[in-house]
Every structure is written in C-alpha cells, then in structure tokens.
Amino acid sequence: MQRAVTDRIATAADDRAELIAGLRAERATIAPKHFYDPLGCALYAAICATPEYYPTRTEAAIFAGHAADIVARVGAGRTLVDLGAGDARKAQWWIPRLRPAAYVGVDYAAAELAAALERLDGAFPDLPLSGVVTDFGRGLDLRADLPPGDVAFFYPGSSIGNFAPDDALVLLRSLRAHAAPERRASLLIGVDTHKDARRLVAAYDDALGITAAFNRNVLNNVNALLGTAFDPAAFRHVALYDESLRRIEMHLEAAHEHVVLLDGTPRRFAPGERIHTENSYKYAPQDFARLLRRAGFATATWWTDAAGDFAVFHAA
C-alpha cells in the first residue's frame, strides 16, 4: 500500500547556497546531511558493523531485552513516524510488535528512503506506507502528512546527538507540538551516553578506516552537488572528543595546500586546516530526561544496557 514520497526539501539553489557558505566560512563546515549519497549510506551501514561502533548493537540489545515494556508504553495501532529512516531496518523490526496503523518514513536521502519503502511494501503489503524527504534540522512539522489518530515518533541510533543541545530542544519541541486534543504523540529515541573518551574516539575512527572513508566521501558528494574538484585523498580524517562540550567532532584536515573553485571563486585550504563535518553530543540519561521535560514531554522512561553505554527513552 505504498503511497508517494513527498519532497519538502528547500530549493536546490538554497541547499547549494548553504553548502557554499559553509565551505567559504573561516572555519569551514559541511552539514552531515550531505554524508548520505548512495555510497555514504553503504559506508554508514558498514560502520555500524565494525567492532568499535557499539551504539547500533547495544541499542538493538536494549530493544530486544525490553521489547514488551516498550510496546506497552508506546501502544499498538499508532502511526509510526521513522525519523532519519535510512534503510528502515530498525523500524522494520518494530512493525510486527507495534502493529502500527500506518508508517511514515522521514529522511533527507530520497533514494535511500524510496528503496526502504519498496522493501517494506514487500514485507507488509497491507500497511499504508508513505515518505517525506526533508531536512528537519530546524524542527519538523508533519501535521499535513499524517493520517488521523495517535502518532509514535521513532528516532533511533543516537542521531539526536548530531544537534547541539539548543537545536535538539527545538526539534524535540516540534515533535511534542504534534500532540493535540484529537491526537496523542509520543517519542521512542536512542541516546548515546557520556563515557571514556578513548572508547568514543575509537567508535568514530575504526581500525579498518571505514569511518575515514565515510568522512572523505562527503567531498565526492560535494563535488557532485557543486561541480567542485575536491580531492578526498588530500584530506585526513580526524575524530576527537571535546570533554567540556561532551561531543565527538569529525573533521577533514588538509594534508597539504588544496585549492577549489566555489562558484568561480578560489577557496584555499592551508595544510592542517580543517572542515568540520559532524558533531555527536553525548548525554547522561538524567540530563537527556531534563531536556525532554523542557521540550514539553510530561513523562520520560529510559532503559540502558548493563554497562550504561546507551539509553533508549520513551517520552509522552
């Protein structure tokens, strides 16, 4: 019962202007949404299978170990809104357990989302399916895209950590705003926890170099989007943990002078100059529970693994 994918992306010109402005800045940046071209999606899936990257398998173990309790709290028969759906395999695990009335996948990567919907259509032919292609970095309003009835937002994988806490608060408030007298809204979300810096850095700089390839590949996508001539091999992958901000940072560091043309204007990257590509904030569970309350959620329950490496929250 697949329905059309709705495209709510800003115009290509706006996206291009934002990307160029980030690269021209004194401290250059590329938004992490640009990681996810087809090769980037495949590399991310490989990262999740590396020994160092504990979040995916730890979250899955929490889901499996507490599934009955989570289902009781989320409730069956709601519309399941899969935020940052990707290949939708995490949501696919939940569909037979939550028995949603409908599924709505939300992602920036249009091709990945379309493929996920096609696969879900084969697995669940009676489930109404739809997709929304959007960048929800400044909040999210899906009220026009949702069927009537209660909604459960699903945001796994600790992707909320890509937002600075104030921006995360904006997104969480926008999710909470979907609740109305005629609609209950809840949130099931994965959160990575603050821990030893060496373990965190290793998770973002695996020994096989898959994360390094993932980070460098963003320059291939920039070349495709802007017509630039970045050489990914000219940049080193850098992952570090800022203890004061409790965040992992990923950068691309120029190994030697590198010059590219951005709309005909040269942009010089000096040796050692970095392009900031991603943050991933880490939270103590009590701190994230406070963030949920500030966003307007009245209740927050969480589950962790025995080591406390990861937390899964349900908020309503």
C-alpha positions as CSV (number, residue, x, y, z in Angstrom):
1,M,0.0,0.0,0.0
2,Q,2.9,2.3,-0.7
3,R,2.0,6.0,-1.3
4,A,4.0,8.7,-2.9
5,V,7.1,10.3,-1.3
6,T,6.6,14.0,-0.5
7,D,9.5,16.2,-1.1
8,R,9.8,19.0,1.4
9,I,13.4,19.9,0.7
10,A,14.3,23.6,0.3
11,T,15.1,24.5,-3.3
12,A,18.3,23.2,-4.8
13,A,19.5,26.7,-5.0
14,D,19.0,27.2,-1.3
15,D,20.8,24.0,-0.5
16,R,23.6,24.9,-2.8
17,A,24.0,28.4,-1.2
18,E,24.0,26.9,2.3
19,L,26.8,24.4,1.3
20,I,28.9,27.1,-0.4
21,A,28.6,29.4,2.6
22,G,29.7,26.7,4.9
23,L,32.8,26.0,2.8
24,R,33.7,29.6,2.4
25,A,33.5,30.3,6.2
26,E,36.7,31.0,8.1
27,R,36.1,27.7,9.9
28,A,34.7,25.6,7.1
29,T,31.8,23.3,7.6
30,I,29.8,20.7,5.7
31,A,26.4,19.7,7.2
32,P,26.3,16.0,8.0
33,K,23.1,15.5,5.9
34,H,25.5,15.6,2.9
35,F,27.2,12.3,4.0
36,Y,24.3,10.3,2.7
37,D,24.7,9.8,-1.0
38,P,24.3,6.1,-2.1
39,L,28.0,5.3,-1.3
40,G,27.7,7.2,2.0
41,C,24.7,5.2,3.0
42,A,26.5,2.0,2.3
43,L,29.6,3.1,4.2
44,Y,27.4,4.1,7.2
45,A,25.9,0.6,7.2
46,A,29.4,-0.8,7.3
47,I,30.4,1.4,10.2
48,C,27.5,0.0,12.2
49,A,29.1,-3.5,11.8
50,T,32.6,-2.5,13.0
51,P,33.8,-3.8,16.4
52,E,34.4,-0.3,17.7
53,Y,30.9,1.1,16.9
54,Y,28.9,-0.1,19.9
55,P,25.8,2.1,19.6
56,T,23.9,0.0,16.9
57,R,24.3,-3.4,18.6
58,T,23.8,-2.0,22.1
59,E,20.6,-0.2,21.1
60,A,19.4,-3.4,19.4
61,A,20.0,-5.4,22.5
62,I,18.1,-2.9,24.6
63,F,15.2,-3.1,22.2
64,A,15.2,-6.9,22.3
65,G,15.6,-7.1,26.1
66,H,12.8,-4.6,26.9
67,A,10.5,-5.0,23.9
68,A,7.4,-6.0,25.9
69,D,7.7,-3.0,28.2
70,I,8.4,-0.6,25.3
71,V,5.4,-1.9,23.4
72,A,3.2,-1.5,26.4
73,R,4.3,2.2,26.8
74,V,4.2,3.1,23.1
75,G,1.0,1.3,22.4
76,A,-0.1,-0.5,19.3
77,G,-2.1,0.9,16.4
78,R,-0.4,4.3,16.1
79,T,1.1,5.9,13.0
80,L,4.8,5.1,13.3
81,V,7.0,8.0,12.1
82,D,10.5,6.9,11.4
83,L,12.8,9.9,11.7
84,G,16.1,9.6,9.8
85,A,14.7,6.4,8.4
86,G,17.6,5.4,6.2
87,D,17.1,1.8,5.2
88,A,14.2,1.5,7.7
89,R,15.5,-1.8,9.1
90,K,15.2,-0.7,12.7
91,A,11.6,0.3,12.2
92,Q,11.0,-3.0,10.3
93,W,11.9,-4.9,13.5
94,W,9.3,-3.0,15.4
95,I,6.4,-3.1,12.9
96,P,5.3,-6.7,13.8
97,R,5.5,-5.8,17.5
98,L,3.9,-2.3,17.5
99,R,1.4,-3.2,14.7
100,P,1.1,0.4,13.5
101,A,-1.9,1.8,11.7
102,A,0.5,3.4,9.1
103,Y,4.2,4.0,8.6
104,V,5.8,7.4,7.6
105,G,9.5,7.4,6.8
106,V,11.3,10.7,7.1
107,D,14.8,11.3,5.7
108,Y,17.0,13.7,3.7
109,A,18.3,10.8,1.4
110,A,15.5,10.5,-1.1
111,A,16.9,7.4,-3.0
112,E,17.5,5.5,0.3
113,L,14.0,6.3,1.5
114,A,12.4,5.2,-1.7
115,A,14.2,1.9,-1.6
116,A,13.3,1.4,2.0
117,L,9.6,1.9,1.3
118,E,9.8,-0.5,-1.6
119,R,11.2,-3.2,0.7
120,L,8.7,-2.5,3.4
121,D,5.9,-2.7,0.9
122,G,7.0,-6.3,0.0
123,A,7.2,-7.3,3.7
124,F,4.0,-5.6,4.9
125,P,1.7,-5.3,1.9
126,D,-1.3,-4.3,4.0
127,L,0.4,-1.5,5.8
128,P,-0.1,2.1,4.5
129,L,3.3,3.5,3.7
130,S,4.5,7.0,2.8
131,G,7.7,9.0,2.9
132,V,8.7,12.6,3.5
133,V,12.0,13.9,2.2
134,T,13.1,16.8,4.3
135,D,15.8,18.4,6.4
136,F,14.5,18.6,9.9
137,G,17.5,20.5,11.3
138,R,15.3,23.4,12.2
139,G,12.3,21.5,13.6
140,L,9.7,19.4,11.9
141,D,6.0,19.8,11.1
142,L,4.4,16.7,9.7
143,R,0.8,17.5,10.6
144,A,-0.3,17.7,7.0
145,D,1.4,14.4,6.2
146,L,0.0,12.3,9.0
147,P,-3.3,10.3,8.9
148,P,-5.8,10.8,11.7
149,G,-5.0,9.2,15.0
150,D,-2.2,8.9,17.5
151,V,1.4,9.0,16.5
152,A,4.6,7.5,17.7
153,F,7.9,9.1,16.6
154,F,10.8,6.8,16.3
155,Y,14.3,8.3,16.3
156,P,16.9,5.6,16.9
157,G,20.7,5.4,16.6
158,S,21.6,8.5,18.8
159,S,21.2,10.8,15.7
160,I,19.8,13.4,18.1
161,G,23.4,13.8,19.1
162,N,24.1,15.5,15.8
163,F,22.3,18.5,17.1
164,A,23.7,21.0,19.6
165,P,21.5,20.8,22.8
166,D,19.7,24.0,21.9
167,D,18.9,22.8,18.4
168,A,17.9,19.4,19.8
169,L,15.5,21.2,22.1
170,V,13.9,22.9,19.0
171,L,13.5,19.6,17.3
172,L,12.0,17.9,20.4
173,R,9.6,20.7,20.9
174,S,8.4,20.5,17.3
175,L,7.7,16.8,17.8
176,R,5.8,17.5,21.0
177,A,3.8,20.1,19.1
178,H,2.2,17.3,17.1
179,A,0.1,16.4,20.2
180,A,-3.4,17.8,20.1
181,P,-6.8,17.1,21.7
182,E,-7.5,14.6,19.0
183,R,-4.0,13.1,18.8
184,R,-1.6,11.7,21.3
185,A,2.1,11.9,20.4
186,S,5.0,10.0,22.0
187,L,8.7,9.5,21.2
188,L,10.9,6.5,21.2
189,I,14.5,7.7,20.9
190,G,18.1,6.3,21.2
191,V,20.7,8.4,23.0
192,D,24.5,7.7,23.3
193,T,25.9,8.3,26.8
194,H,28.9,10.1,28.0
195,K,31.8,7.7,28.7
196,D,35.6,7.2,28.4
197,A,37.0,9.4,25.6
198,R,39.1,6.6,24.2
199,R,36.1,4.4,23.5
200,L,34.2,7.3,22.0
201,V,37.0,8.3,19.6
202,A,37.6,4.6,18.6
203,A,33.9,4.4,17.7
204,Y,34.4,7.2,15.2
205,D,37.8,6.2,14.0
206,D,37.7,2.5,13.5
207,A,40.9,0.4,12.7
208,L,39.7,-0.6,9.3
209,G,39.2,3.1,8.2
210,I,35.6,2.7,7.2
211,T,34.6,5.9,9.1
212,A,37.5,7.7,7.5
213,A,36.3,6.7,4.1
214,F,32.7,7.7,5.0
215,N,34.0,11.1,6.1
216,R,36.1,11.7,3.0
217,N,33.3,10.5,0.7
218,V,31.3,13.6,1.7
219,L,33.7,15.5,-0.6
220,N,32.7,13.3,-3.5
221,N,29.1,14.2,-2.8
222,V,30.0,17.9,-2.6
223,N,31.7,17.6,-6.0
224,A,28.5,16.1,-7.4
225,L,26.3,18.8,-5.8
226,L,28.5,21.8,-6.6
227,G,30.7,20.8,-9.6
228,T,33.8,21.3,-7.5
229,A,37.0,19.3,-7.7
230,F,37.8,18.3,-4.1
231,D,40.4,15.5,-3.9
232,P,39.2,13.4,-0.9
233,A,42.7,11.8,-0.7
234,A,44.1,15.2,0.1
235,F,42.3,15.3,3.5
236,R,42.9,13.3,6.7
237,H,40.0,12.0,8.8
238,V,40.1,13.5,12.3
239,A,37.9,12.4,15.2
240,L,38.3,13.9,18.7
241,Y,36.2,14.2,21.8
242,D,35.6,17.6,23.5
243,E,35.2,16.7,27.1
244,S,33.9,20.2,28.0
245,L,31.1,20.1,25.4
246,R,30.6,16.3,25.7
247,R,30.7,15.8,22.0
248,I,32.6,13.9,19.3
249,E,33.8,16.0,16.5
250,M,34.6,14.8,13.0
251,H,36.8,16.9,10.7
252,L,38.6,16.6,7.4
253,E,42.1,18.0,7.7
254,A,44.1,19.2,4.6
255,A,47.3,17.2,4.3
256,H,48.8,19.9,2.0
257,E,47.6,23.1,0.4
258,H,44.4,22.4,-1.5
259,V,42.5,25.0,-3.7
260,V,39.0,24.5,-5.1
261,L,36.7,26.8,-7.0
262,L,33.4,27.6,-5.3
263,D,31.2,29.3,-7.9
264,G,34.3,30.5,-9.7
265,T,36.0,31.9,-6.5
266,P,39.1,30.1,-5.2
267,R,38.9,28.7,-1.7
268,R,42.4,27.8,-0.3
269,F,42.7,25.2,2.4
270,A,46.1,25.6,4.1
271,P,48.0,22.5,5.4
272,G,46.4,21.4,8.6
273,E,43.2,23.5,8.0
274,R,40.0,21.6,8.8
275,I,36.5,21.2,7.5
276,H,34.1,20.4,10.4
277,T,31.7,17.7,9.2
278,E,29.9,16.4,12.2
279,N,29.2,16.6,16.0
280,S,27.8,13.9,18.1
281,Y,26.7,15.0,21.6
282,K,26.7,12.5,24.4
283,Y,24.3,12.7,27.4
284,A,24.0,11.4,30.9
285,P,20.4,9.8,31.0
286,Q,19.3,12.2,33.7
287,D,20.4,15.2,31.5
288,F,18.5,14.0,28.5
289,A,15.4,13.4,30.6
290,R,15.6,17.0,31.7
291,L,15.9,18.1,28.0
292,L,12.7,16.1,27.2
293,R,10.9,17.8,30.1
294,R,12.0,21.2,28.8
295,A,10.6,20.2,25.4
296,G,7.2,19.7,27.0
297,F,7.1,15.9,27.4
298,A,5.4,15.1,30.7
299,T,6.9,11.6,31.2
300,A,10.2,10.1,30.3
301,T,11.2,6.4,30.9
302,W,14.5,5.0,29.9
303,W,16.3,1.7,29.6
304,T,20.1,1.1,29.4
305,D,22.4,-1.8,28.9
306,A,24.3,-3.2,31.9
307,A,27.3,-1.0,31.2
308,G,25.3,2.1,30.7
309,D,26.8,2.6,27.3
310,F,23.5,3.6,25.6
311,A,20.0,4.6,26.6
312,V,16.6,4.2,24.9
313,F,13.9,6.7,26.0
314,H,10.2,6.7,25.7
315,A,8.6,10.2,26.3
316,A,4.9,11.1,26.2
